[in-house]
Amino acid sequence: MPEQPVERRIRNFDEVPLGYTPEMAMEEASRCLQCPKPACVEGCPVRVNIPAFIAAIRRGEFEKAIGIIKETNSLPAICGRVCPYENQCEGACILGKKYEPVGIGFLERFAADYEREHSKLEIPPLPEPRGESVAVVGSGPAGLTAAADLAKLGHPVTVFEALHEPGGVLMYGIPEFRLPKRIVRAEVDYVRKLGVEIKTDVAVGLTLTVEELLREFGAVFIGTGAGLPNFMHLPGESLNGIFSANEFLTRVNLMRAYKFPEYDTPIRIGKTVATIGAGNVSMDCARTALRLGAERSIIVYRRTEQEMPARKEEIKRAKEEGVEFHTLSAPVRYVGDERGWVRQMICTRFRLGEPDESGRRRPVRIEGSEFPMDTDTVVVAIGQSPNPLVPRTTPGLKTSEWGTIIVDQEGRTSLPRVWAAGDIVHGDATVILAMGTARIAAASIHRFLTSPAGWPTL
Amino acid sequence: MNPRIRPGEPESYLARLRPHYFFRFSFFRHTFNFDCLKWMGYTILSKETLAPGITRFEIEAPLIARKALPGQFVIIRVTEKGERIPLTIVDTDPERGSLSIVVLEAGRTTKLLSSLEPGQTLLNCVGPLGRPTEINLYGEVACVGGGVGVACLYPVVRGLKQAGNKILTMIGARTAQLLIFEQELRRWSDELLVSTDDGSRGHKGLVHELLKRALEEGRRPNLVYAVGPVLMMKAIAEVTKPYQIKTLASLNPIMVDGTGMCGSCRVEVGGRMRFACVDGPEFDAHQVDFDLLLKRNQRYLEEEKLSATLHG
């Protein structure tokens, strides 16, 4: 897929991969073997009928292709950009065993973009509205998916979002150069066109409680995500210039701080930006820092590149753009100046020990290996915890010791008529995993609302 | 038993609102779609200039108004390109479905907000955010406010008074002209003391000196509540510490989302990192690192100046 050249893209916030032309897409689609037992579908958390949509692209029937995708995936333009295909559909592709797998992700993106750019956004025929309405809490990937699925089944759905723009992490978290916000808006508009009402500025737990929603709606779906930033609780972590990844990205993405002073929300960036952690969010932060004008952008990670949780593609792009990687090291404290701004990060070195439960080799601190690193901006990107706002204000909603909501295999919580899915259930993960669990919960909600069933006790 | 509510079961809580709101809702639960949010234009119902640069707005926001408790705040946005800024809910009128905020013209957003007129709307308003003040029967409570924080003091004073406490209120401003909410606070206070930096009203000096004097004279409130500039709250904490009087301070750090998502508002309380937006905004003043808060609040001073100059 053609890309924006490195030297140009690190100066702008435009998207990096430029997308297939119709000819390229048809050519790529012709590589698909059309397996009778497609492994790629098994690899997809939302079970898109991949061979069918690829066959449609090969025939040049692009509208038909997107129709097939949208049967199971309401946010294809987003998934075609941020899904870790290499571990899912493309990872399972038979061709990939010997050659390159079919570019399923890029093809999905192509089909979605083609539809949007040719303004042929088609709304599938919707069934007659059914009586019972559903409240969806949170408008991120999980909430939008559940809302779209339920709307397609004919349920009146209202989505509640605490921020001023719907989209959740798609809006505040993932940067413009990886997922343009106009695309998120278009996908949200599609969900709206399915008849879903989206109410912004409603913080469920504060403005309205789940209890109140249960009085007005037949069912409540909670998809409030992993919005609580983790800190390392090191000395000096509250110095100026140290951000959580969430604050850094929210300022830049949701509030458009990269366009300050045209937009009112500022962000201050130093010459050297150190990002702690090596997940996808960390790569986003490190690459955003370059685009904001940082001279050096450094990823600091306590294991090695092999253990990095980020997608290989993201690591590759970050490297191309000049992000430096300092592996086997992590900060232990921060040193600031008299005005309270961070100036130095004291790090310690690690070596890899025995593998832990996750199968990754455990980092072991090397005593006495402390070394200073000069930096004037630090982004702490070591993961997010489940958003506590709803669990805290919903009596009877059972949560785990990590703060995730406990659900059964259908997404049912300990409260009757309340379902949950996405990061609030499984901890911070990928967009597509949240969508997958949301689909299961939406199906369960539909079954419940159409055929009164008992509520299992958790 | 089928847990689903059927028509005819307990009425919508919204129906308990005034009839003119009720008519805006659907009468049928089955087609109920929170229509009340549709007209949530956050219209400015009234505007009043309290002092030069200090304006009180009454804003239509019924969902927030019916929930708001003393000590809570909203986050508002004025324009599409605007910032999200936190403002304390100073008063509510659940009957009218409105809440009041008091705005001090300081930066770009507050200037813009202050220029709005009744009938115009805010773009966004979310709340009520933060944990409400713990309104208990403490006995005697000293409530201290400085600057525009005096307005934030009002709902707390009223709540504490209604709970049966004896209220000693102390308010301070730079000059008499900038004193706000004096009459309102007097109504709910057993005693009200005033200080101005220039001596144009009441005690000449800072408001914590009033508290210090009261304590030296032998007054022993069971609780001291402080809201105002960081340095004022720090001074209050220092005054009450030797007397070991429980002291609460309502902190005002820089926020972005206000729902615990970004950590911009993190403060250190007793050596622990806390988020003012969800864990606060009130904390034990003796445990708060006010110097850190002061520094963190100056993070974007230069950008604020630039923005103010550019936008006139």
Interface residues (C-beta under 8 A of the other chain):
Chain A: G131 E132 S133 P156 T158 A162 L163 H164 Y172 E197 K199 T200 D201 V202 A203 L206 T207 L208 E212 L214 R215 E216 G218 G227 L228 P229 F231 H233 E237 S238 N240 F243 S244 N246 E247 T250 R251 M255 R256 K259 F260 P261 E262 Y263 D264 T265 P266 R268 R339 G340 N387 P388 L389 P416 R417 P452 W455
Chain B: N2 P3 R4 I5 P10 S12 Y13 R29 H30 T31 F32 N33 F34 L37 M40 L63 I64 K67 R77 T79 K81 G82 E83 R84 R108 T109 L123 N124 C125 V126 G127 P128 L129 V256 D257 T259 G260 M261 C262 G263 S264 R266 V267 E268 M273 V278 L292 K295 R296 Q298 R299 Y300 E302 E303 E304 L306 S307 L310 H311
